[in-house]
Amino acid sequence: MKAILLKEEELFLEDVPTPVPGQGEVLVQIVAAGFNPIDYQMRRGKSERKKMRSPILGREFSGIVVKNGPQAEKFQPGSPVFAAAGSMGSNGTYAEFVVVPEAILAGKPDNLSFEEAAGVPVAYLTALQVMNRGGLSLEKSIFITGAAGGVGLALIKLLLGKGFTNIVATAGSTQSRQALIHCGLPETNIIDYRSEAVKVERLFDHCIDIVGTAMSELCAGLLAVNGTYIDITALSTSYARELLFDKGAIIINISNYAYATTGNTVYYGQHLKTVAELMRAGELTAPPVKLIGRLSVETVEQAHDLLENNRSKGQKLVMRIS
């Protein structure tokens, strides 16, 4: 199969052996793969780099089941599926095929294209974990950075669907602002962090940081005493951590790969199935998708550049594989 391999920080398109499914696993032909900030962060040697099981990046996909391993019976060959593979697959998703535990798969909703489905798993599983673990309640105030990104838009949709209204979110461009408005967030609840953040004169019960670095300091500064800081990046600064300590903050780390470290692959399939059911029912919508190109080094480099420079404009970046 063809795949894009990472060597040091360079990418190469090469032919590699097609993986073979083992017990409880399936071979999937990848139709589309989604891009995530963690991809370029791993390429740059950030913390998750050490968790790579293969030199092929990519964490989510949609595709068609091709072959079942022993005791894999839930999805038969020809079934359209999608999943967040992370480090649970034989390789990453910048490839024509991947072997994954059947437990992490969910059936692709018929009302989603393969490109849309490829952009769902990581963002929506992360957002769902925030909802399940964040201790959020309707009467509490919520501040969200990076809200027009994949995780942010998914989270905004989930919150609004549950009746949350006391939300303030950041956007750094006209396109990002429009993406949030399109989700249903009132324009008065959106601030341009480049020029307006300093004018926020209230403190929040929950600050959800989807950006890190300088934005972690903004979050920490806007958090109320004993408030909850929900960290999705592991990129907070030392100053932000100092502020959080001074405020006696509750810190919740949101990590998609945490459950995989204990072998709990069932978690991913079960929760992605919940997302799929909401989408089938029309209660949740897929992110706006931007198709970057087909499987090539140029496509990956363009997607990484857009993500690293915060120029995805509220769209989920996707690559077509087959």
Sequence and secondary structure as in RCSB ss.txt:
>XXXX:A:sequence
MKAILLKEEELFLEDVPTPVPGQGEVLVQIVAAGFNPIDYQMRRGKSERKKMRSPILGREFSGIVVKNGPQAEKF
QPGSPVFAAAGSMGSNGTYAEFVVVPEAILAGKPDNLSFEEAAGVPVAYLTALQVMNRGGLSLEKSIFITGAAGG
VGLALIKLLLGKGFTNIVATAGSTQSRQALIHCGLPETNIIDYRSEAVKVERLFDHCIDIVGTAMSELCAGLLAV
NGTYIDITALSTSYARELLFDKGAIIINISNYAYATTGNTVYYGQHLKTVAELMRAGELTAPPVKLIGRLSVETV
EQAHDLLENNRSKGQKLVMRIS
>XXXX:A:secstr
 EEEEEETTEEEEEE       TTEEEEEEEEEE  HHHHHHHTT GGGGG SSSB   EEEEEEEEE TT  SS
 TT EEEEE TTSSSS SSBSEEEEEGGG EE  TTS HHHHHTSHHHHHHHHHHHHHS   TTS EEESSTTSH
HHHHHHHHHHHTT   EEEEESSHHHHHHHHHHT  GGGEEETTTTGGG    EEEEEESS BHHHHHHHHHEEE
EEEEEESSS B HHHHHHHHHTT EEEE  TTTGGGGT THHHHHHHHHHHHHHHTTSS    EEEEEESSHHHH
HHHHHHHHTT STT EEEEE  
